[in-house]
Amino acid sequence: MTNVQKAVDALGEEFDTVHIFVTKHEGSINATFAGGRHCGSCYTRYGQIREWLITVDEQTRRDAPIGDKTTGEPPV
């Protein structure tokens, strides 16, 4: 995570807020670890992340193929 913190520190010199999410799969124990580092206002970061999630969710709903509404089956 040292490299991630260095990236946050460098970006934080230019930007008001920074939030980096990372994941790493450890095959030897078949687990995925998640973490992250950040700087700046927690309210600003929260708002930015929330806006991104809403936008992606709306795009996914709009772009997803519509299945059979009577059975719920996905399209073929």
C-alpha positions as a Markdown table, in Angstrom:
| # | Residue | x | y | z |
|---|---|---|---|---|
| 1 | Met | 0.0 | 0.0 | 0.0 |
| 2 | Thr | 3.0 | 2.3 | 0.2 |
| 3 | Asn | 2.9 | 2.8 | -3.6 |
| 4 | Val | -0.8 | 3.7 | -3.4 |
| 5 | Gln | -0.2 | 6.2 | -0.6 |
| 6 | Lys | 2.6 | 7.8 | -2.6 |
| 7 | Ala | 0.2 | 8.2 | -5.6 |
| 8 | Val | -2.4 | 9.7 | -3.3 |
| 9 | Asp | 0.1 | 12.1 | -1.9 |
| 10 | Ala | 1.4 | 13.1 | -5.3 |
| 11 | Leu | -2.2 | 13.6 | -6.7 |
| 12 | Gly | -3.2 | 15.4 | -3.6 |
| 13 | Glu | -0.8 | 18.1 | -4.4 |
| 14 | Glu | -2.8 | 19.0 | -7.5 |
| 15 | Phe | -6.3 | 17.9 | -6.7 |
| 16 | Asp | -8.7 | 18.7 | -3.8 |
| 17 | Thr | -9.7 | 15.1 | -3.2 |
| 18 | Val | -8.2 | 11.8 | -4.1 |
| 19 | His | -9.6 | 8.3 | -3.4 |
| 20 | Ile | -7.9 | 5.2 | -4.9 |
| 21 | Phe | -9.5 | 1.7 | -4.5 |
| 22 | Val | -7.3 | -1.3 | -5.0 |
| 23 | Thr | -7.9 | -5.1 | -5.0 |
| 24 | Lys | -5.4 | -8.0 | -5.2 |
| 25 | His | -6.1 | -11.6 | -5.6 |
| 26 | Glu | -4.0 | -14.0 | -3.6 |
| 27 | Gly | -4.3 | -17.3 | -5.4 |
| 28 | Ser | -2.3 | -19.3 | -2.8 |
| 29 | Ile | -5.2 | -18.8 | -0.3 |
| 30 | Asn | -7.9 | -18.1 | -2.9 |
| 31 | Ala | -8.8 | -14.8 | -1.4 |
| 32 | Thr | -9.1 | -11.2 | -2.7 |
| 33 | Phe | -8.0 | -8.3 | -0.5 |
| 34 | Ala | -9.4 | -4.8 | -1.0 |
| 35 | Gly | -8.1 | -1.6 | 0.3 |
| 36 | Gly | -7.7 | 2.0 | -0.5 |
| 37 | Arg | -6.2 | 5.3 | 0.4 |
| 38 | His | -7.5 | 8.8 | 0.2 |
| 39 | Cys | -7.0 | 12.5 | 1.0 |
| 40 | Gly | -9.3 | 15.5 | 1.1 |
| 41 | Ser | -12.8 | 16.1 | 2.4 |
| 42 | Cys | -14.7 | 13.0 | 3.2 |
| 43 | Tyr | -18.0 | 14.7 | 2.2 |
| 44 | Thr | -16.6 | 15.6 | -1.2 |
| 45 | Arg | -15.3 | 12.1 | -1.8 |
| 46 | Tyr | -18.5 | 10.5 | -0.7 |
| 47 | Gly | -20.5 | 12.7 | -3.0 |
| 48 | Gln | -18.3 | 12.0 | -6.0 |
| 49 | Ile | -18.4 | 8.2 | -5.3 |
| 50 | Arg | -22.2 | 8.3 | -4.9 |
| 51 | Glu | -22.6 | 10.3 | -8.1 |
| 52 | Trp | -20.4 | 7.8 | -10.0 |
| 53 | Leu | -22.4 | 4.8 | -8.6 |
| 54 | Ile | -25.7 | 6.3 | -9.6 |
| 55 | Thr | -24.4 | 7.1 | -13.1 |
| 56 | Val | -23.0 | 3.6 | -13.6 |
| 57 | Asp | -26.2 | 2.1 | -12.3 |
| 58 | Glu | -28.4 | 4.2 | -14.6 |
| 59 | Gln | -26.2 | 3.4 | -17.6 |
| 60 | Thr | -26.3 | -0.3 | -16.8 |
| 61 | Arg | -30.1 | -0.3 | -16.6 |
| 62 | Arg | -30.4 | 1.6 | -19.8 |
| 63 | Asp | -27.9 | -0.5 | -21.7 |
| 64 | Ala | -29.0 | -3.9 | -20.4 |
| 65 | Pro | -31.1 | -6.1 | -22.7 |
| 66 | Ile | -34.7 | -6.4 | -21.7 |
| 67 | Gly | -35.8 | -9.9 | -20.9 |
| 68 | Asp | -39.3 | -11.4 | -20.9 |
| 69 | Lys | -41.3 | -9.3 | -18.5 |
| 70 | Thr | -43.8 | -12.2 | -17.8 |
| 71 | Thr | -41.2 | -14.8 | -16.9 |
| 72 | Gly | -38.2 | -12.8 | -15.9 |
| 73 | Glu | -36.1 | -14.8 | -18.3 |
| 74 | Pro | -33.1 | -13.1 | -19.9 |
| 75 | Pro | -33.2 | -12.5 | -23.6 |
| 76 | Val | -31.7 | -15.3 | -25.8 |
